[in-house]
Amino acid sequence: MNTSRISTVLRNGKAGDAVTIAGWVRTRRDAKTFSFVEVNDGSCVASLQVIADQSLPNYQADISKLTTGSAVACRGVLAVSPGKGQAFELRAVSFTVFSTAPSDFPLQKKHHSFEYLREIGHLRPRTNSIAAVARLRNSMSFAAHTFFQERGFAYVHTPIIGTSDCEGAGEMFRVTTLPPDNPPRDENGVDFTKDFFGKKASLTVSGQLEAEIYALSLSRAYTFGPTFRAENSNTPRHLAEFWMIEPEAAFFDLGDDMALAEEFVKYLVRHALDKNQDDLAFFNERIDTSLLATLSAIAESEFARVSYTDAIAILEKANESFDFKVTWGSDLQTEHERYLAETTFGKPVIVYDYPKQIKAFYMKQNDDGKTVRAMDVLVPRIGELIGGSEREDRFDVLRARIVELGLSEKDYWWYLDLRKYGSAPHAGFGLGFERLMLLVTGLQNIREVIPFPRWPGNAEF
């Protein structure tokens, strides 16, 4: 079936063009001798209005009975539309009905709550909002790959199943083939030497450690894939399965890392503004009327930079009633991050040199013995978008830190080996892809910006 996408027809079509489109019926309105059928194929927010005359052979049998959700194909001639908000309409010369949706089709109304749409995850992409999210997500994925490919980063497929906890939080999904009701045991409890991999294995929380292996071979590498956290948090900011973009670069220091992160964020935002104008306009109208202004400001701004110590001082002096008390040595909460980005600086800000006790073991320690060369990129409305650091490249310092935190040195033997054999300065960061999607859509709940959200108690779709 040789069909044209509706987005292409609306963008490039001319009156008199003969085209064939296919999609799903949004509405049907009947006049005296014809019907207006609004068809959408998911290629853009806009639908194409089809004029189906009653002289069509299947008008009475099929077209006059069309319902919302029905699948159709229409061949006809483009004509300038007299109606508002649409450049063309299609005067049908043939109209094929593949299937008619019954009266209990769940998307009969034009507006549904996002909570309701999550209950029908198999149908929610047919709505304007979730379809627009899908198009933007596709566009942002392409932009991320393009950014790193143009800068000489090799895309590395890091494992989804791993045996080490990158973040050290312990909130990991176990992967096992042992029988849950009667697993083999030894004097220490469950005997994981009898398991499939011969040791404890889990779904990954990050591809960073493995990406470092390739950065220390290819100089520049990145990974873009799913990560998993068994954190029992039922909030609008948490998912059990989410996607991370994690570049690693050899011969990079913290300054290089911050510069790359800023360039990356601006590149992604500019791409959205350039390539997804219709979808952004939809979100700006329906979700957040400040969206376009916020994104434009991010794309054109020079990110502020402030040390963690100075950021704490700013927050302590702020005339704000924060829910979480601000003290040196405490982690910044979203309310603190947003205050810095929205109120103090009025633009994205990079906070660097965090206390080592609140950061991961692999971050390079500063000479003061108290801080590490870590950085977070904070953006308006979201807070932290990127977290990264210069990695600890000194064998003795890294080993001492692993022991200090009570981690098992044998679990990280290969990671330590990288510091023995040709160690080099290197740095990287992780960008939470769903947080990026919240930024570019203006949506508030992270469950709306991933195709199949996973959270405690939910894995239906």
N, C-alpha and C positions, 0 to 999 in steps of 0.2 A: 504494500500500500504506500504510494508515493504522496506523503502529506507534508505540509509546511507547518512549522511551529507558529503559533499565534504571535509570539514576540517578534518573529521575523516579518510576519505579514504587517503588523502594526508599525514596525520600524521602517521597512523598506517598500511596502506595497504602494501601488498606484491605482487610482480608479480605472476600472476596465480590466484589471488583471484577473486571469482565471486561476483560482487556487482551490486546494483541497485541505481542509483542516479536520482534526479529530480531537475529541476530548470528552469532558463530562458536563452534563447540563447543570447549570446553576439555577436558572429560572426559565419558565415558559409563560408567556402572556399571549392571550388569544385576542385578535381583532376580528372584524366581520368576515374577512376572506383570507386571512393569513395569520401566522403566529410569529411572535418574536421569541427566539430561543437563544439564550445566553450560554455560550460554550467557553469553557476554560480548560487548557491542557497542561497547566502547571509551569509553563515556560516563563510566565510573568504574572504580575498581579492582575493585569487587565484581562477581561474576557472579550470575546468577539461576538457581537450580536448577529445572529443569522435570521434572515427573513425567509420563512418557509410558507410558500403560497399553497392554498388548498388544491390547486391544480396538480400538485405533485402526486404521483400514483399512490404513494403510501401515506398520504396525509391523514385520512380518516382512520386507517388501521393502526398506524404507528405514531406519527408526529403529534397528532392531537391528543395522544395519551401520554406524552413524555412527562417524566417526573424528575425532580431534583435528584442528581446522582446517576442518571442514566448515561450510558456510554454511546456516543454517536460519531459519525463521520459525515462531513458536508462538503459537497463540491459546488462551486458557484463562481460568481463574478463580484469583485469588490466594487462598492459604490460609496461615494461620499455620504457620511451619515448626517442627517439633519438634527440628530439628538445631541444633547450636551455631553461633554466628557469622552467622546469617542470620535476618532477620525474617520473610520470606515465601518461599514456593515457588509455582510456577505449575502448576496441574493442567491439563494440555493437553487440549483438546477437538478440536484439529486441529494437525497438525504437517507443515510443508512443508520438504522438503530440496531446496535449490537445487543443491548440489554436494557431493560427498564427496571429502575430501582423501585421496590415496593414502598408502600406508604409509611412503613416504619423505619425508613432510612433515617439514621440519627441526626443528620445535618440538614434538617428541613429549614430551621431558622437561620438567619444570617449571622447572629451573634450568639456565641456560647462561651461560658467561662473556661479558662484554661484548666481548671480543676476537672471539669466535666470532660474536656477533650482528652485528658490523660487516661480517662476510663475507657476511651475508644481509640487507643493508640494506633490501631490498624487503619483508622479512617481520618485521623486528625491532620495528616499531610494534605488533605483535600481542602482545608480551610486556607484563607488568604494569609493568615499570620504564620502558621506553621510551614506552609509552602515557601513563604518569603524567608523564613529562617533557614530552610533547607538550601535555597539558592545562595544565600549569603554564606552559609557554612561551606558549601562547595567552592565558592569564590575565594573565601579566606584560606581554604586548604591549598588551592592552586597557588595563591599568592605566597604562602609560606614556603612551599617547595621552590617556587621560582626565585624567591629572595636568596635562599641558601645555595641553590644550584648556580646562580649568577655569581656567587662569591666563592666558589670553589669548595663548598662543603659536600662531602659524600654522604648520601642517604644510607643509613645502616639500619637493618632490621634487627633490633635487639629482642631478646627472648621475653615472652610473656610469662613463662614459668621460670622461677629463680629460687635460689637457696640462701640469699642474703637480703637483709632489710636495709635499703639505702638510707631511709630516714631515721631508723632506729626507734620508731614509735611502737612497733609490734602489732599494729592493726592490719593484719594481712589475712587473706583468704587462703586456707590450707588446701593444697592439692595432694590427694592421697588415693590409693586403691585399697588401703587396708579396710577390712570389714568394720563398720562403726560400732556394731554391737559386741564384737569380741576381737579386738586387735591384739596382735602378739605383744607380749610385755617382757621387760627385763627388770633388773633391780631399780632402774631409774624411771620406770613407767612404760609408756608405749615404746616398743622397739622399732624405731624408724629404719633400722638397717634392713628390715624385711619389707620395707615399702618399695614402690616402683623405682624410685631414684636412689634408694639406699640411704636416704637422709630426709630431713624435713624439707618440704618444697612448698612454695606459695605462689600465688599470682603476683606479678611485679607491682611495686609501688612507683617505680621509676626506671627508665632505661639509661640513666646517667652513668652509672659505674661502668656498664658495658660500652657506652659511647666513648668513655675515656680511653678504653683499650684501642679503639680505632683512631681517635684523635692523636694518640701517641704512636701511631703508625702512618696515618695518612695526613697528619697535621690538622685537618679540619673534617669534622663529621657531625651529623645530626641525626636524631631519631624523632619520629612522629608516630605515636601509636597509643593504644589504650593502656591505662594504668588502673589499679584497683586498690581500694582502701576499705577495710572492714570496720569503719568507724560508725558507731550506732548513732548517727546524727540525722535527725529528721527535720532539716532546715532548708530554706530556699537557696542556700549556698553550698550544699554538700551533695555529692553523688558517690555511690559505691564504685561506679565505673566511669571514668572520664579520660580525656585525651590530653596528652602532653607533647609539646614541641621542645626538644632539648638539644641545643647545639653545644659542642665542645671543641675548643681550639687550642692546639699546642702553641707555645711561645706567645700566649696572651696573658696579660696581667689584669688586675681589677679594673684599671682605667680602660683597657681595650674592651673588657666585658661590658662595662656600662655604655660605652659608645656603640657597640654592636646592638645592645638591647634597645637603646633609644632609636637607632636607625631602623630596626626591625618593626617596632611599634608604629613609627611614622609611615613606613612603607605599607604596612597592612591597612592602616586607616585611610591613607591616600588611595589605595587600590579600591577599597569599598566605596569611597566617594566618587571615584572615576568610573567604576564598572557596575555599580549596583544602585544607581541613582533612583530608580523607580521603587525598589524595595526599601531603601532608606527613607524616601519621601513617605511611603506608607507607614513606616514605624514612627516617623516624626509627626505625622498627623494623628495616628491612632494610639500610640503608646507613650511617647515622650516628646513633647513639643520643643525641647531644647537639644534633641539628639544631633541634628545637623550642625548646630552651632558648637556643641561640645566636640564633635569629631573634627570639624574644621580647625578649631583652636588647637587641638592636640597635634594635628598634622603640621601646623605652622609654628608651633612653639619650640623654644629651646628648653629642654627639661632642666629643672632646677636640681641641684645636688647639695645634700646636707648630710653631715655625719649623724649617726644615731645619737651621740651624746648631745649635739646641738638640737636635734629634733626633740629629744626629751625635754630639754630646757624650754623650747618653744611651747610644748604642750603643757608643761608645768605652769607657765605664765599665762596660758590661755584662760580667758574668762568663760569657761565652758564647764558644764556639769556632766562630765563623762561617766558612763556606767562603770567603766573599769579604771581604777586608779593608775596614774602614770608615775612610775618610778624607774630609775636607771637599773637595768637588769631584767625588766619585764618585757615581754613580747608586745609589739604594737598590735592593737586590736583594729578591726575595720573602722570603728568610729575615729580612732586616732589617725589612721592612714588617710581617711577621707578629709579630716580637718586640715591636715598638712597640704593635701593636693587641692582642695576646693577653697579653703579659707586663707591659709597662710600664703601659699604661692599662687593659687588660682590657675594652676597648670600641673602637668605631671612632674613628679619629683622623685629623684633616686636617693634613697637613704642607704648609707654604707657604713662599714666598720661597726658591726653589731657585737654585743657581748658574746663570748664564745659559749657560755653556758646555755644559751637559748638557740644555738645553731648546731648543725650536724657535724659529725666527727671529721669529715673530709675537707672542711674549709680551712684555708691557710691562716695560721695564727700570726698576728702582728707582734712586733717586738715588745709591746707593752704587757704581754702575757694575759691580757684581759679581753681583747677583742680579736675578731677574725675578719678577713678581707671578704666580707659578704656584702651583697647589695640587694635591695628590693626596688622595683619600679612601681610607684603608686600613681594611679590615675583617678581623675574625678569620677564619682559615683560608684566605682568598683572597689577602690582601695588597691591592694596588692594585685598586680597583673603578672609580674615576673619576679622570680627569686633566683639568685645565682651567687657565684663566688669565684674567687681564685681558689684552685684546689691545692691542698697541702701536697707539695712535691718532695718533702724531706722525709726520708724513710724513718729515722729515729723519732722525729716529732709526731708523725702519723701513728706509728706503733704505740708510742706513749699515750696518745689521745684515745686510741682504741681500748687500751688497758684501763685508762682512767674512767671511761664510760661503762666499763664492765662488759664490753663486747668480746666475743670470742675471736682471738687472733687467727685461729685456724679457719674460721669462716671467711676471712679476708686475705688469705695467703697470697692469692693471685693479685689482689689490689696492691698489696705491699710490694710484690715483685715488680710492679710497674715503677716503683720508686727505687728499685735496686738496679734495674737494667736500662740505662739511658734515660733517667728521669729528666724531665724538663718542666719549666713553668707552663701551666695551662689553666684555662678558666672556662666556665660555661654557665648556662642558666636554663631554667625551665619556665615555659609560658603555658599556663593552663588554658587550653583552647576554649573551653566553655566560658571562662571568664572573659576572654576576648569576644565571644559571641554575645555575652551580656552587654559588653561595651558598645558593640556596633549595632545592636538592635534596640537598646533601651529597655529591654525586658528586665523584670525583677527576679524571676525564679529560674534557677539554673536548669530545672527540669524541662523548661520550654525550649532550650537551645541545643538539645542533643536528641537525635532521632528516637532512641529507645532508652529512656532514663531508668536507671537502677538505683533504688534507695531502700532502706530497711523495710521489709514487708512487701516489696514490689519488684517483680521480674516477669510480668505477664507478657509484655510485648517486646 
